[in-house]
Amino acid sequence: MSSRSLNKVQLIGNLTRDPELRYTPQGTPVCTFGLATNRSWVPTGGERQEETEFHRIVAWQKLAELCSQLLFKGRKVYVEGRLQTRRWTDPNNQERITTEIVIDDMIILDNKRRGGEGEEEVSEAVPPAEASAKTTAAPESKKEGVAAEASASPDKEAKKKQNKEETEKKPADNEELSEADLNDIPF
């Protein structure tokens, strides 16, 4: 008889860096970014203490593309996913190990947008379709999805041009990767 187990992570925090979008050799989008979470407590009879944890976040496929377009350093988000530990050998023949959170859901919790001198508050709320992204969403063609997301951004023309360039760089084959292929990708 097998026992039940659970591998689930839920975090609310701020991005420590801008997301980085890349593509596997098969053309699958993968996005990585850092997330910081804070914890504070007061020991008995002591003064308030604070601790920050830093997490490596990984998103795949459509969620990866959305994260790269909508997120930026400092943005407050909710992410949900699972812990994954990967091992690989670096070019110096050193065994490397990393633990990361592979997310399948992301919700933007603030209304900030990237600004010149710091962030500005957006007068209207982020549309729900953009604020919450789940990988189980209905599939759509990449060009339609990119065009729809680009039209919702404040600087439409610049986004359309950038998305068109990214779409042209992608390989045409978007097949799923095996577990062995995923382990060979050093982030």
N, C-alpha and C positions, 0 to 999 in steps of 0.2 A: 504494500500500500504506500502510495506516495504522500508526503506531507505537503501542505500548502505553504507557499512562501510569498513574500511581497517585497518588491524593490521599487519604491516610489519616493520621489523627492518633490517638495513644494517649497519654492523660495520667493521672497519679495526682497528686492534690493535695487541697487543702482549699477549701471554699466560702468566698468572701470576703463574701458577703451572702446573705440568704434568697432563694430562687427567687421569681420574679414570673410568675404565670400570667395570660395574657390570651387572648382569642379573636378571630380574624379576623372580618370581616363575614360570611363564609360559615359561621362557627361552629367552625372548626378551632382546637383548643387549641394554644397556643405558650407555652413557658416559657423564660425567660432567667435566667441566674445567672452569677456570676463565680467563677473557679477560680484559685488561686495554686499555682504549682509552684516549688520551690526547687532550686538547684544550688550545690554548694560544691566548691572545688578549692584546692590548695596549689601556688602557682607555685614553681619551683625556687629553693630557698633563701629562700623568703618565708613569710609567715604565712597561715593559712587565710583564704580569701575566700568570700563567699556572695552569691548573686544570686537575686532573686525575679522571676518572670515572672507577669503577670496575663493571663488569657484570658477572653474572652466566649464563653459556652456557650449554645447554642440547641437546644431539643428540641421536637419536634412530636408532635401527636396523643396517643395513649395514653401514650407515654413522657413527654410534657410533663406530663400529669396526675399520673403517678407521681412525677416529680421534685418537683412542687409539694407533694405530700403527704408524701414521705419525707425530703426533704432540708432542711437548715437551715444557717445560717452556722456554719463551723467543722468541719462533717462531712467526713470523708475519703472520697473516691470515686475510682473508675476510670471514665473515659469514653473512648469510641471513636467516631470520626466522620470528618468531612472538613472541610477549610478552605473557606470561602466568603467572597468579597469582594463587598460590596454598595455601590452608589452611589445617592444620592438628593439632592434639593434641599430644604433646610430652609426654614422660613417666611420667613427673611431673605434668600432667594435665594442662599444659599451652597451650593456643591457639597460634599457630605459623603461620606466613604468610611469603611467599617469592615470589618475582617476578623474573622470569628468562626468558631467550630467548631460545625458542625451535627452533633449526635450521633445515633447510632442504637443505642447500647448504653451502659448505665450499671450499675455494680456498687458497692454500698455496702461500704466496707472497714472500718468500725468498728461498734461496738455501742452508740454513744451515742444518747441521746434528749434532746429538749429538756427542760431542767429550769429551776427557778426561779433558784437561785444556781449558775450554771455548769451543765455537763452532768453527768448521772448515768450510771453504767454500767448497762446492762440485764443482768439476771441470765441471761436466755436469749438465744440468738443470734437474729438477724433471720432469719425464714423465707426459704428460697431464692427462693420466688416473689416476695417483696418486695425482696430484696437485689439481684437481677439483673433488669433489665428490658430486653427487646429489642423493637424496634418490629415485628418480624416475628411476634410472638406471635399466636395464634389470635384472631380478632375476637370480641368479645362486646358485648352492648348496654351503653351507657354507664351506665344505672341499675344493672344487675347488677354491673358492674365497680366502681362507686363503692361500692355496698353491701358487696361482698365485701371491699374494701380497708378500709372504715370499720370492719367488724367485727373486723379484725385489730389495730386500734390500741388503745392503753391506755385512752383515754377515749372509748369507743364512742359514747355519746350525743352528745357535743359534735361529734365528727367527722361523725356521721350528719346532724346538723342543718346543719352547714357545707356538706357535700356536696350535701344536698338543695337548699339555697339556690343553690349554684353551678349545679346541674343545671337549676333553673328559670330562671336567667338566660341559659342558652345558647340561641342560635338553633337551630331544628330542622334546618336544612340543613347537612350536614357534607361537602359535596363537596370534592374535591381542588382546590387552587389551581394556576393556571398559573404559569410562571416570572415572567411580567410582574406578576402579583398579588403574588408574594413580594417582588419588588423594591420595591413601593410601600409596604411596611410599615416605618416607621421605628421601631426599637426604642429 
